Amino acid sequence: MWSENHILPRFQRVLEKGRYAGPVPEADIVKAEETLSVRFPLSYRLFLRHFGAAWLRAPYEVAGLSPYRHTDPQPPLWVHVVDHTEIMRRAFRGQMPHAYVPISSDGGDYQFYLDTGKQDAIGESPVVVFGPGLDGVVVATSFVEFAEKAALGDPLHGMDASSFSP
């Protein structure tokens, strides 16, 4: 069974350089879930609770929660997951499943989403990608696995679009 003791050290290795926003209270995580009408997977909830939002290896930023919002006068340092999800839902009305929560991108053609509509027995959701030839393809079985892949360089490494179907 996965637990905080299993997942947290994995995030600490990925975020060893300290490029993260900082811890988020549980009440803020619950409010974000209520606002988006989703339940975040276990590893993403732990990420939010301990790190808030983060930069992994360029260009991979992980959307999260911080006190700064997209509506503030100055651009926020971190992508706010609630603001970004609401923006994406408006932009892709009817085309993006409501359960998808955008968490990162490659800075170009590919966007990564938590598929919160699918949770396994331990509370994990897959991360899917949308972009040329890879719409809806699972790139990681959990958020922590996605973060590890992104921190190593490229969560799409070795993927051949012709061998996948959404």
Long-range contacts (C-beta under 8 A, 24 or more apart in sequence): 1-122, 2-42, 2-43, 2-122, 2-123, 2-124, 4-46, 7-42, 7-43, 7-46, 7-144, 8-46, 8-50, 10-144, 10-147, 10-148, 11-43, 11-46, 11-47, 11-50, 11-51, 11-144, 11-147, 14-56, 14-147, 14-148, 14-151, 15-51, 15-54, 15-56, 15-151, 19-54, 19-55, 19-56, 20-51, 20-52, 20-53, 20-54, 20-55, 21-51, 21-52, 21-53, 21-54, 21-64, 21-65, 21-66, 21-77, 21-78, 22-51, 22-52, 22-66, 23-49, 23-50, 23-51, 23-52, 24-48, 24-49, 24-52, 24-64, 24-65, 24-66, 28-65, 29-65, 32-65, 32-81, 32-82, 35-82, 36-81, 36-82, 36-85, 36-86, 36-101, 37-98, 38-98, 38-99, 38-101, 38-116, 39-116, 39-119, 40-101, 40-114, 40-116, 40-125, 41-114, 41-116, 41-119, 41-123, 41-124, 41-125, 41-142, 41-143, 42-122, 42-123, 42-124, 42-142, 43-124, 43-142, 43-143, 43-144, 43-147, 44-103, 44-114, 44-125, 44-143, 46-144, 47-143, 47-144, 47-147, 52-78, 53-78, 53-79, 53-80, 53-81, 54-78, 56-104, 56-147, 56-150, 56-151, 57-150, 57-151, 57-152, 57-153, 58-107, 59-105, 59-106, 59-107, 59-108, 60-104, 60-105, 60-106, 60-150, 60-151, 60-155, 61-104, 61-105, 62-103, 62-104, 62-147, 62-150, 63-102, 63-103, 63-104, 100-128, 103-127, 103-143, 103-146, 104-146, 104-150, 106-131, 106-154, 106-156, 110-134, 110-156, 112-139, 112-146, 112-155, 114-143, 127-155, 128-166, 129-155, 129-156, 132-161, 133-161, 133-162, 134-159, 134-161, 134-164, 135-166, 136-166, 137-161, 137-164, 137-165, 137-166
